[in-house]
Amino acid sequence: MNNPDNSAVLIDPKALLNSLHAGVVVHGPDTRILYANPRALEILRLTLDQAFGKDAFDPGWRFVDEHRQVLAPEEYPVNRVLASGQPITNQVGGIMDGSSNQVTWVLVNAYPERDEEGTLTRVVVTFIDITSEKRDIPFEQIIAHARDAVVVTEAHPLNGEGPRIVYVNAAFTDLSGYTAEEVIGRSPRLLQGPNTDPETCRRIGQALRNHSPIREQLINYTKDGREYWVDLNIFPLHNRRGEVNYFAAIERDITVQKLREHTLIAQAITDPLTGLLNRRGFLEGAQEIYHAWRDHQVVALAMIDIDFFKQINDHYGHPLGDQVLIHLAQLLRTSFRKSDVIGRFGGEEFAVFLPGASLEHAKLLMDNFRQRLASTPCQLSDGQSLGITVSIGIAGAPGSQLSLTQLIKIADRSLYMAKHSGRNCVRIAESAAGDLSLSARLSSSDPGQVESRDRAGFQGS
């Protein structure tokens, strides 16, 4: 099983081997047993003393195929690996010894180990006792009771209604809400929905076409439409001729983990006082939209500063100053589109990114907001009401002529002009050319000096 949180765990290899439910046997190049863990001795019906030195040609035991036909020694897994130098995976066979005709059915995997020169020095054979589960689908009982969801599909066809589901376990029905009868014969795509990532689905489809294993995280949907996240591990199942007939998917529910991650991300980009995006969140959100819009549409950005906010804090105290910030944030939320990006840039300064808005349209929107704010006093917790005003600076970009950083600098500079034009007003650059000229000057200035110069104009506000 995969460790879902990728945390490092120190494991004693010998203790792990001794506690495994799978049998592990290490053969030398002459097939003699060099090591066998306790489970292997139990399956092989040997004591420790009997096992060491015993080779694969010992007449005291026999291997049989799935039809109980006795295998020739050269067909034993260890001998096949020694002869071919290639590993063997998921071979079903039976083990018998001279004491009885009872067959212990096992799933065998064997692989070679080589030294630095490439010489085959050991063969490691593992086998799992599947006697009680030996049916048409090996391990069916184990899979049926596994805590992770398991889905098995046909390998072909992959398009149209395929790949068709042939098996699901109880954990899948508990997770998805679908019964086995409702999904068998249908494609796993029935679990996808609006927020399932198409790129992730494309990678999965390519892996299936290549008969390659793949691990992804994906949003699925329950029968009643609820989203859930799964850590999805898909791998091909080969028959004895090496052909891929099925795909198996092990799905671990990681919804709680994902919700925790999203909560932490939200906390990192959200201003805890106002609930708006903080500076980092605003820049990330605006940059993502600007990258998609800038080559095709005009955009505008506004910087907003509360007039005389220092005096508000000094006269009423910081707790009531916080109420003013919250009041402004609430009006911002209800004054602009959901597609606009709104954030608290720092202190009493806020920012609004307006994709698709020309300078003229942005000025109209900001004037409307300014007037709405001026006519909507903030109701303080002590029963008083306080009227507040803001100064606003706007920058615009036609096409891809300006970067987001340049837009912010120009809008901040326009805000500086608004503060020194009597406050409670909106200022924009006179023309796009003026924007570009100012941007060039700002770009050649030290950012720290620009910010210091701008803030100097706000003293006493």
TORBAPA-870718 format. One record per residue (C-alpha): residue in three letters; y, x, z. Coordinates in steps of 0.02 Angstrom, whole numbers, plus 50000, padded with zeros to 5 digits. Layout:
// residues N
alaYXZ...
//
This chain:
// residues 461
met500005000050000asn501785005849969asn502935009250115pro504344996550079asp505715006050167asn505165023150100ser505225030350276ala504325046850302val502725045850405leu501765060950468ile499895058750444asp498445069550500pro497375070650340lys495745073250435ala496075058750552leu496535047950402leu494925052250309asn493885048850464ser494685031750488leu494605025850308his493565010650264ala493215019250099gly491865032350088val492415049650033val491215063249975val491685080449911his490425089149798gly490375107149747pro490145112249564asp488255112349593thr488395094149657arg487995099049837ile488945089149968leu490305099350052tyr491085085250151ala490745066950190asn491785055750301pro490975043750425arg491105028650309ala490265038250169leu488825043050284glu488625024750333ile488595018850152leu487405032850098arg486315029950253leu486365048250299thr486715058050456leu487975072250452asp486585085250455gln485655076450315ala487195075250204phe487755093350200gly486875102850062lys486115087249984asp486395087049796ala486535073149668phe484775076549602asp483925073249769pro482525060649740gly482845052849910trp484175041349838arg484465031549680phe485965024349591val485835008149494asp487024999749372glu487724982049389his486084975249319arg485034984849449gln484424996949316val484095014149390leu485295027249320ala484735044149261pro485465058349367glu486615063649226glu487405046249235tyr487885048249418pro489785048649440val489845066549503asn488785072849358arg489815063349231val491405071349298leu490605088649297ala490025086149118ser491645078949048gly492955086149164gln493765068949164pro493985056749308ile493025040449326thr493915024949388asn493285008449457gln491445010249412val490364997049496gly488645002949548gly487315001749681ile486585014449802met484775013949860asp483725025849964gly481895027649997ser481915017650157ser482135000650072asn482544991749910gln484184985449983val485664989249869thr487364993849936trp488594989049800val490105000349785leu491655002849680val491675021249634asn493105032749585ala492805051149552tyr493975064849497pro493905083749473glu494875096749571arg495275113449490asp495895130249550glu497435139149483glu496445145849334gly495905128349289thr494095130549342leu493295114749410thr492885118749592arg492565101749672val492275083649632val492965070649751val492045054049748thr492675038549839phe491755022249854ile492125005649936asp490734994149993ile490884977949894thr489154971249932ser489784955150010glu491114953049876lys490094957249721arg490524943049602asp491254941449428ile492924947349497pro492634962049616phe493514961249784glu493894942849762gln493694939249947ile494774954049997ile496124949449871ala496054931149921his496504935650100ala497764949250062arg499514946850134asp500334952249971ala500324940249824val499114945149686val499184938749507val497944943349370thr498354939549188glu497484941949023ala498094957248926his498304947348764pro499304938948696leu500934945048772asn502074933648672gly502224914848663glu501254907048805gly500484923748856pro500054933348955arg499074919049034ile498704919149220val496844919149262tyr496914921749450val498114920249598asn497734922449781ala498264911949931ala499744923149970phe500454919349798thr500334900549824asp501144902249996leu502574912649923ser502904902949763gly502454885249814tyr501344883449660thr499494879549677ala498234889749580glu497884874749468glu499734873549423val499904891449363ile498204896649292gly498324896549103arg500224898449107ser501334913749091pro502124922149244arg503774918849155leu503754901549235leu504324910549394gln505914917049312gly507614908849323pro509494910849298asn509684926449406thr508104935349348asp508724951549270pro508354951749081glu508374970749075thr507034971749210cys505994959149112arg506224969548955arg505564985149043ile504064975549110gly503684968748936gln503754986248861ala502584993048995leu501334979148960arg501384982848774asn501075001248812his499684997048937ser500665007049065pro500865003749252ile502604998949310arg503474995149473glu505054984649480gln506054973449596leu506374956149527ile507074939149573asn505784925149554tyr505944906649590thr504834895249693lys504224878549630asp505694869949716gly506964882149640arg507254893949786glu507584912149742tyr506514925849816trp506404944549785val504774953549752asp504294971749742leu503174970549591asn501794983149555ile500914979649389phe499464989849320pro498154987749182leu496334984249221his495084993249109asn493304988349071arg491895001049063arg492325004848881gly494105009348931glu494864993748854val496274984448941asn495744966448966tyr496844961449112phe498424965849206ala498534964549394ala500174962249486ile500384964949672glu501954956249732arg502724959949901asp504054948049966ile505614958550001thr506854944150013val507364948050193gln507594966350150lys508674962049999leu509734949750097arg510024963350227glu510524975550091his511714962950013thr512474959350184leu512784977750214ile513564979650041ala514654964350070gln515224971450236ala515664987950153ile516804979850024thr517544965550126asp519094965650236pro518464958950404leu520124950650450thr520504940650293gly518784939550212leu519534945950048leu518914961349960asn519524977250041arg520294991349938arg518604998349888gly517904981249842phe519454976749743leu519414992849642glu517554991149604gly517694972849555ala519264975149450gln518574990549363glu516974981649314ile517924967149235tyr519244978449158his517914988749073ala517244973048989trp518964965748946arg520104980048903asp519584982648722his519794964348675gln521024955648791val522644958048883val522564960049071ala523834959949211leu523854966449389ala525004961249530met525394970249693ile526014958849833asp526894964249993ile527444953150138asp529314954450167phe529884961050337phe528104961750401lys528514975750523gln529814964650604ile528534950650618asn527344962150710asp528724969050820his529424951950866tyr527844941250878gly526514954450910his525054960450806pro523894945550845leu525154933650767gly525434946150627asp523564944850592gln523764925950577val525084928650444leu523894939850346ile522524926750358his523734913050303leu524234923050150ala522414926650106gln521974908150114leu523394903749995leu522874917549876arg521094910649869thr521704893249820ser523044898949698phe522024908849572arg520444907349468lys518724912449526ser518714925149385asp520254933849458val519964948149579ile520924946649743gly520974959749880arg521884966350031phe522434983349972gly522964989250144gly524104983850286glu525204969550223glu524894973750040phe523774963149929ala523244964449747val522744951849613phe521904956949450leu522134944049311pro520964946749161gly521604938149004ala523374935649071ser524894941948975leu526394948649069glu527324932349041his525874921849102ala525604933249251lys527444931949299leu527344912949291leu525784912849401met526544924649527asp528194915249534asn527234899149568phe526254907749706arg527824915249781gln528664898149787arg527114889749858leu527014902649996ala528864901150038ser528674882250055thr527074883350160pro527484889950333cys526144898850432gln525614888450583leu525444900550727ser524224898250871asp525654896050995gly526234880450903gln527654888650809ser527784889150621leu528394904450529gly529044904750352ile528614920550256thr529044927350085val528314940849975ser528894953349846ile527794955449692gly527654968949560ile526674966149399ala525954977749267gly525094972849105ala524004981548978pro523784976348796gly522064981548738ser521434998148805gln523105007148818leu523095009149007ser521795013449137leu521595003249295thr522335017549396gln523875017549283leu524044998749300ile524025000049489lys525345013749489ile526485003749374ala526254987749475asp526594997249635arg528165004349558ser528704987049503leu528414981049681tyr529554994949742met530904988149626ala530614970349690lys530844976049870his532504984149823ser533094969049724gly533284958049876arg531434954049907asn530604936849881cys530534940049694val529384945649553arg529724960949447ile528844967049289ala529154981049164glu530354976149027ser529104979648888ala527384986348852ala528225002248791gly529095003448957asp527405001849041leu526705016148941ser528225027248967leu528195024149154ser526325026949158ala526525043849075arg527815049049205leu526745043149348ser525205051649280ser526125068249281ser526685065649462asp525685069949615pro524865053549675gly525255057649856gln527085060049816val527155043749719glu526365034049863ser527505042449990arg529055038549884asp528535020349861arg528185017650045ala529865025450091gly530685010650005phe529764998450121gln530435005350286gly531144991350390ser530144977950299
//
